Amino acid sequence: MKALRVYEFGTPDLAVLEDVAIGDPGARQVAVRVEAAGVNPLDLKILAGSMQPVFPVSMPYTLGTDIAGVVEAVGPEVDRFKPGDRVVGRLDPTAGGGFAEYAVIAAQSLCPIPEDMSQEQAAALPTGAGTAWLALFGVGQVRAGQRVLIHAAAGGVGSFAVQFAKQAGAHVIATASSKNHPLVRELGADEVLDYRHEDFAKRLQDLDMVLDTVGGETLERSWQVVRPGGTLVSTVDPGVQARGDIQARFVFFKHDAVLLNTILQVFQARQLQVVLDTVHPLDDARAALEQVASGHARGKVIIRASR
Ligand SMILES: NC(=O)c1ccc[n+]([C@@H]2O[C@H](COP(=O)([O-])OP(=O)(O)OC[C@H]3O[C@@H](n4cnc5c(N)ncnc54)[C@H](OP(=O)(O)O)[C@@H]3O)[C@@H](O)[C@H]2O)c1
């Protein structure tokens, strides 16, 4: 099978598509014929070597964590899935293996894909939607009536966070560049600010929560807009700490099939739009990595296995 591998840390140009052996599933594992894989900034951080303290990988490493596909074979202790089932899940980042024609994954990491969901839509969910949910309802505690600012609202995490916060009854304020304002409003934002041309810190104050998915000076200015007793949640800065009476929390996303299943149910209830940017063939997977590396993906970038 073909797999996108790297032999050293660096940039997307180091990734090579190679023929490698298809793995056999262990007792509690499932071999999945990958149809679509979602690309995340995490893939690029692993590739750069900057995630080694958290997700230590060894070389050669096959990139990719978020996969959707069809069950090819199951281990002897797996009874929840059978060959032919459509499934979605997230591989352990330390193991990787998603940008390939086949992947071996723990059965407990998988969920069935609803009938009316495409493989590309499913592959978009695990990390992006899971992180958005965890940030809002696990790490943060968004409730109806609260005023919430979501940065990078057109991105892989933000496009889901806007929808979840709106569904929870929050007043949602979002940042995005102007070309993405119609999209972000359609997802449910009540107000959208163009971060390129206006300073949100001068326009906003007394918010209950800020979800920072950008870091740097965006995170720094975000302190100014949170009310005393409010919360700043960051997906980017692990060192974020409370200041005065403003709470601060870092989100560390850990995949959980129960959470993914909850998100799939939101989709089945027709309350979740999955925003897909470009779908790249596996043969051109480097272009998918480069698109995410640009920092301006619109929703999720997907790699489609090209058998
Ligand atoms: N800690 C965790 O467990 C965890 C989990 C998931 C993600 N993350 C991290 O969270 C970050 C975001 O992930 P993602 O998947 O959402 O990234 P992404 O999809 O690559 O984000 C792209 C979006 O960012 C927007 N953007 C870029 N600069 C911006 C700025 N200064 N202000 C507002 N929006 C800006 C772009 O909007 P325009 O095109 O309109 O400019 C684009 O839509 C990454 O660093 C990722 O590694 C962490």
The ligand as an SDF file (V2000), in Angstrom:
LIG
                    3D

 48 52  0  0  0  0  0  0  0  0999 V2000
   -4.1840   21.6330   22.1870 N   0  0  0  0  0  0  0  0  0  0  0  0
   -4.8720   20.7860   21.4230 C   0  0  0  0  0  0  0  0  0  0  0  0
   -5.2230   19.6660   21.8500 O   0  0  0  0  0  0  0  0  0  0  0  0
   -5.2340   21.2140   20.0280 C   0  0  0  0  0  0  0  0  0  0  0  0
   -6.2030   20.5310   19.2980 C   0  0  0  0  0  0  0  0  0  0  0  0
   -6.5510   20.9890   18.0340 C   0  0  0  0  0  0  0  0  0  0  0  0
   -5.8930   22.1100   17.5040 C   0  0  0  0  0  0  0  0  0  0  0  0
   -4.9240   22.7210   18.2270 N   0  0  0  0  0  0  0  0  0  0  0  0
   -4.2270   23.9000   17.7000 C   0  0  0  0  0  0  0  0  0  0  0  0
   -5.1750   24.9320   17.4950 O   0  0  0  0  0  0  0  0  0  0  0  0
   -4.7250   25.7570   16.4200 C   0  0  0  0  0  0  0  0  0  0  0  0
   -5.8560   25.9180   15.4230 C   0  0  0  0  0  0  0  0  0  0  0  0
   -6.1540   24.6840   14.8200 O   0  0  0  0  0  0  0  0  0  0  0  0
   -7.0930   24.6370   13.5290 P   0  0  0  0  0  0  0  0  0  0  0  0
   -7.1910   23.2320   13.1020 O   0  0  0  0  0  0  0  0  0  0  0  0
   -8.3410   25.4160   13.7660 O   0  0  0  0  0  0  0  0  0  0  0  0
   -6.1710   25.4770   12.4930 O   0  0  0  0  0  0  0  0  0  0  0  0
   -6.4670   25.8910   11.0100 P   0  0  0  0  0  0  0  0  0  0  0  0
   -7.6820   25.2270   10.5010 O   0  0  0  0  0  0  0  0  0  0  0  0
   -5.2140   25.7330   10.2370 O   0  0  0  0  0  0  0  0  0  0  0  0
   -6.7630   27.4770   11.1390 O   0  0  0  0  0  0  0  0  0  0  0  0
   -6.8760   28.1860    9.9600 C   0  0  0  0  0  0  0  0  0  0  0  0
   -7.7270   29.4210   10.2060 C   0  0  0  0  0  0  0  0  0  0  0  0
   -7.0330   30.3520   11.0250 O   0  0  0  0  0  0  0  0  0  0  0  0
   -7.4920   31.6440   10.6710 C   0  0  0  0  0  0  0  0  0  0  0  0
   -6.5540   32.6290   11.1440 N   0  0  0  0  0  0  0  0  0  0  0  0
   -5.2220   32.7050   10.8650 C   0  0  0  0  0  0  0  0  0  0  0  0
   -4.6860   33.7350   11.5510 N   0  0  0  0  0  0  0  0  0  0  0  0
   -5.6800   34.3150   12.2820 C   0  0  0  0  0  0  0  0  0  0  0  0
   -5.7500   35.4180   13.2000 C   0  0  0  0  0  0  0  0  0  0  0  0
   -4.6650   36.1230   13.5170 N   0  0  0  0  0  0  0  0  0  0  0  0
   -6.9450   35.7010   13.7660 N   0  0  0  0  0  0  0  0  0  0  0  0
   -8.0450   34.9830   13.4600 C   0  0  0  0  0  0  0  0  0  0  0  0
   -8.0430   33.9430   12.5980 N   0  0  0  0  0  0  0  0  0  0  0  0
   -6.8660   33.6110   12.0200 C   0  0  0  0  0  0  0  0  0  0  0  0
   -7.6240   31.5760    9.1770 C   0  0  0  0  0  0  0  0  0  0  0  0
   -8.6200   32.4820    8.7940 O   0  0  0  0  0  0  0  0  0  0  0  0
   -8.4970   33.4010    7.4850 P   0  0  0  0  0  0  0  0  0  0  0  0
   -8.1870   32.4680    6.3250 O   0  0  0  0  0  0  0  0  0  0  0  0
   -9.8290   34.0480    7.4290 O   0  0  0  0  0  0  0  0  0  0  0  0
   -7.3350   34.3110    7.7310 O   0  0  0  0  0  0  0  0  0  0  0  0
   -8.0510   30.1320    8.9190 C   0  0  0  0  0  0  0  0  0  0  0  0
   -9.4370   30.0020    8.6990 O   0  0  0  0  0  0  0  0  0  0  0  0
   -3.4730   25.0640   15.8560 C   0  0  0  0  0  0  0  0  0  0  0  0
   -2.3330   25.6680   16.3850 O   0  0  0  0  0  0  0  0  0  0  0  0
   -3.6050   23.6470   16.3560 C   0  0  0  0  0  0  0  0  0  0  0  0
   -2.3770   22.9610   16.4510 O   0  0  0  0  0  0  0  0  0  0  0  0
   -4.5730   22.2910   19.4740 C   0  0  0  0  0  0  0  0  0  0  0  0
  1  2  1  0
  2  3  2  0
  2  4  1  0
  4  5  1  0
  4 48  2  0
  5  6  2  0
  6  7  1  0
  7  8  2  0
  8  9  1  0
  8 48  1  0
  9 10  1  0
  9 46  1  0
 10 11  1  0
 11 12  1  0
 11 44  1  0
 12 13  1  0
 13 14  1  0
 14 15  2  0
 14 16  1  0
 14 17  1  0
 17 18  1  0
 18 19  2  0
 18 20  1  0
 18 21  1  0
 21 22  1  0
 22 23  1  0
 23 24  1  0
 23 42  1  0
 24 25  1  0
 25 26  1  0
 25 36  1  0
 26 27  1  0
 26 35  1  0
 27 28  2  0
 28 29  1  0
 29 30  1  0
 29 35  2  0
 30 31  1  0
 30 32  2  0
 32 33  1  0
 33 34  2  0
 34 35  1  0
 36 37  1  0
 36 42  1  0
 37 38  1  0
 38 39  2  0
 38 40  1  0
 38 41  1  0
 42 43  1  0
 44 45  1  0
 44 46  1  0
 46 47  1  0
M  CHG  2   8   1  16  -1
M  END
$$$$
